Structure formats: C-alpha cells, structure tokens
C-alpha cells in the first residue's frame, strides 16, 4: 500500500514538473477548482449583515485569487531569474519588447489559478449573491413590502426571512445568480480568446521553426535535469571531502563510496561562473548558430548579454 501511494505521488510530481505549459496550467486549474469547492463547502459562510456582506463576498473571491496569484509568481522560475538578472546585470540590455515578453510570461502563468478561482466562484454564485443582495432596489421587486429595507435584503442569502418574503428572496437569488454566472462565462470567454490570440502571436513571431522549438524545449529540459543531478552529486562529494577532513573519516554507504571514487571533485566553481549561467535568458544566435541557454552560451565562450556585431538577440523567451 505504501509503495502504491509513493508511486502515485511520484507520478503526480512528474506531471507537475512537466515542461508542457498546457499540462501544467491544466493541473493548476484543476487543483484550483478542487480548492474552491472545498472552500465553499467548508469555509464560506455569509454573515447576512448589512455592510459586512459586501466586504465578505468580495474578500471570498478576491483574497484567495490574490494569494494564488502571488504563489504563482513565486513559483515561476522566470521570476527569480529576473531578480538575479536585475541584481547582477540589470535589464538595460533588454529591449522594451523583450521586457514586455518576460513580464507577460510571468504574469500569464501566475494568472491561471486566480482566474480559475474567480470563474468558479462566479459560476457558483454564492459569494456574489452574498455581496450584492443588500443593494437590490426594493422597488424592482414585485409586491415587496415598503417597511422592509437593506437589513432584510442582506439576510436573503441565509434564507432567514419572513414567510411573506420567500418569493422576493427567490427572485433576488435568481437574479443575482444570473448576473454572477453571466460575468463568469464572460470572463471565461475573454480569457479563452486572449489565450488563443497570445498563442497565435507567439508562433507567428517565433524566430524558430516548429522542430527547432521542440528541440530547444527538449534541450532545456535535459540540461535542467542533468544540471540538478550533477549538482547533487557534486555537492555530496564535496561535502564528503570536507567532513572527512574535519573528522578524519566520513561514513558513506556503498553508493556514495562509488560516487566518490568515480567522480573526483577537486574544487568548487567560482562565483563569476555561477553568475554567468544565472539569470533571464532570451533566445540568441551567434554567427548563425543557436545558443539555447546561458550555460550553452558560457560553454561556447560568448561574452556579453546584449546584441553584438557577431550575435543578435531574437525576442523569444523560453516558456
């Protein structure tokens, strides 16, 4: 049983580490839907009180969306590459189009979860009904008693109303649910159109052929996997050497002993090398030959970050 659970977690982790943006965004959206459903069932509870309803309803939609957006920004590797780029080199070498492309990539990825949350919240309608029930004009309701006002309207989401207002409550709920779902479908349609236009624009403006773009994606994925795997082994061997120097011996298992014998580590990479391979990378060519990453650029000995007479920047950001 434990092995089955571990295998399922490993399968999910592979999906979440996938470089396929569509799969990644789909999983984020699916997770957001489940979270919103859980929130609505467990946590959402309209106060049914004037002035509080509006704040609570908007907070139920907006605050989780904001939190998901910030998590999405922090989760994106481009964010920290941009921070490193600004800290080490600045973005003076980037054109306005490249900067716009970079921020668009970060914000677009980070918007998947909050937009999904907002759409699902609007389609369900509870938060919208809670927020706006007290603002419905009594004059717009059929046979609504004149002695009742906003205080009674604010209680409609909780169904805590006099028996003679049941019909009015149903009418208000139906009207607000209609508005909420209409806004939800409109938001979904607008986002779908924007995503479609963005994908078309990306492929139209791409300097790469379909096959070369697929190769570039495979290269980035393989380079990242090999770099992480090699860095783990390198750091383990270096740590073993330092521990042995301190204690006089180091307790290694069989696999670690084989690693130490097979891969001798003489030292560490200097900071300039780490800085050279860290930061934002936009696809470039040098004398007609592609440079697929900062590590590739460093290995080829190409200096500088901006356009040069021998190399030119092509405005295409790794997704």
Buried (B, 14 or more C-beta within 10 A) or exposed (E): EEEEEEEEEEEEEEEEEEEEBEEBBEBBBEBBBEBBEEBBEEEBEBBBEBEBBBEBBBEBBBEBBEEBBEBBBEEBEBBBBBEBBEEEBEBEBBBEEBBEBBEEBBEBBBBBBBBBBBBBBBBBBBBBBBBBBBEBEBEEBEEBEEEBEBEBBBBBBBEEBEEEBEEBBEBBBEBBBEBBBEBBEEBBEEBEEEBEEEEEEBEEEBBBEEEBBEBBBEBBBEBBEEEEEEEEBBEBBBEBBEBBEEEEEBEBEEEBEEBBEEEEBEEEEEEEEEBBBBBBBBBBBBEEEBBBBBBBBBEEEBEEBBEEEEBBBBBBBBB
